[in-house]
Amino acid sequence: MRTDVLIVGAGPTGLALACQLIRYDVDFIIIDKNETTTPHSKAIGVQARTLEIYEQIGLAEPLINLGTLASKAKMFAGGQIRGEIEFGALGKGMSPYPYILFVEQGRHETLLHDFITSHTREVKWKTELEKFSQTASGVSAQLKKASGEIETVEAKYLIGCDGAKSLVRHSLDLKFEGSTFERMFYVADVRLDWEYGHDALQVFLMRNSLLAFFPMTGEKQYRIVGTFPEEFSKDEGDILYDEIEEQIKQDADLELDITHVNWFSTYKVHTRHVNKFSEGRCFLAGDSAHIHTPAGAQGMNTGIQDGYNLAWKLAHVLKNGSGEKLLNTYNEERLPNAEALMKTTDRFFNLAAGKNPIFAFIRLYIFPYVAQFLFSLNVVKRFVFPRISQIAISYQDSSLSKTKGAFKVKAGDRMPWFEIDSKSVYDYLHQPVFHLLIFSTGKTEIPQLPEDLMSKWHGKIDSHFFDLSSPVAEKFGISRSFFLILRPDNYIGMISDDFSATEVEQYLDIFR
């Protein structure tokens, strides 16, 4: 078999990547050793940036309809509610999806899989990567089917989305360094009877442990995540559910009745990332490239963004004649993000459950009582939401980013969200091409772009002309006419207040 891209692994990262390749009309084969999508809930938090990505292919609303929005967080200590945070619209004005969505990974994967099959593609289930080799012109991979038959695939590129124990990463001999938290984590999806409502995330504050209840789709359905004490010494496979339930009741310190257990798991948390995201014609995405604590629901969403970053670059090399050096920017942009994310999730976990006595004191005796006030402040919302939702991820240091002028928003930043005439600016940006956006005061002469440039870029870039309204001027921090060029992933490639056709041509030549 021959294809442009071989995707190894059909979890959320691999499936979402396949959806993006369909968007760009890139041929691919996707395989997975499992029989079908996961039946379990696993990763449940879907961030605003992921929904913005899915909006472009019509999957945001269907996914929202499968999940639950928690409008607030209640904080417990000693069996009593000590504080409450309203965050149903924490990101209002910053994203069309100003919240965190909770949806089971199994439902999420099924939605992505259905999108793939509706576009006459399929996942090759029960198919395992045995080995592969690469040359300067392609990758040759041997696949083992359930029958034992060996099949060979010749691909131009291979992408390993095959998880933390990635065969692709091991075969490429890439480093995967970091550390391991000593405490054992547990997760359980249950039906729960208690006196508290189903509209909130319930967080239990303790001196050096973690316990949280996430509302899930379905009456009285919850995801419970927690940790055993450090002195708990059993291995993962030896822990019984009864021990988990005993720990939950002990830490919650209130009346509750777990009437049914849908699924549970125990695991040690590792924080690691690769030393580079690619080697030759082979790339890594998702857990094969980075793993970290579950704090902030970042892991799955980061893997989806990996694929979103890589897909358009592969498409431009394969279909639009871009040089292969464009693919080097995948590592250039995503590796610093993985490094920063690992540090951030470690800090967040230590703040939420670490044994540092200062953090423990703040967690128990200060934070619950001031949190509601703090999260009512716009300055706190503008700091917290972009970081949790991943809309703050930026590639300002990328070789693909060029800023000319004094702007609050820089090249490398995600295109900020706002409305124009009561319509989301993102509604104009669904096509999988570059976008030229001009915002004019009406006082600046906007020159025509040269015909040869328009001819070279015909079908690869579209253009939009808007009046410079007050909300736009405020977002960008500028009161005069300007333009920007958006990459196909809706990150700003170039932003300038100098209407020079030469500047535009020189920028776009990067992608030739």
JOHU-V816608 format. One record per run of one state. SS is the DSSP state (h for helix, s for strand, l for the rest). FROM is the first residue (numbers start at 0). LEN is the number of residues. If there is no record, write none. Layout:
BEGIN
<<SS	FROM	LEN> <SS	FROM	LEN>>
END
This chain:
BEGIN
<<l	0	1> <s	1	7> <l	8	3> <h	11	12> <l	23	4> <s	27	4> <l	31	13> <s	44	2> <l	46	1> <h	47	8> <l	55	4> <h	59	7> <l	66	1> <s	67	2> <l	69	2> <s	71	6> <l	77	2> <s	79	7> <l	86	14> <s	100	2> <l	102	2> <h	104	14> <l	118	4> <s	122	2> <l	124	2> <s	126	8> <l	134	4> <s	138	7> <l	145	4> <s	149	11> <l	160	6> <h	166	6> <l	172	3> <s	175	18> <l	193	6> <s	199	6> <l	205	4> <s	209	6> <l	215	5> <s	220	7> <l	227	8> <h	235	3> <l	238	2> <h	240	12> <l	252	4> <s	256	18> <l	274	3> <s	277	2> <l	279	2> <s	281	3> <l	284	1> <h	285	3> <l	288	1> <s	289	2> <l	291	7> <h	298	21> <l	319	4> <h	323	30> <l	353	3> <h	356	9> <l	365	1> <h	366	8> <l	374	3> <h	377	12> <l	389	12> <s	401	3> <l	404	9> <s	413	1> <l	414	4> <s	418	2> <l	420	2> <s	422	2> <h	424	4> <l	428	5> <s	433	7> <l	440	10> <h	450	6> <l	456	4> <s	460	7> <l	467	2> <h	469	7> <l	476	5> <s	481	5> <l	486	4> <s	490	6> <l	496	4> <h	500	11> <l	511	1>>
END
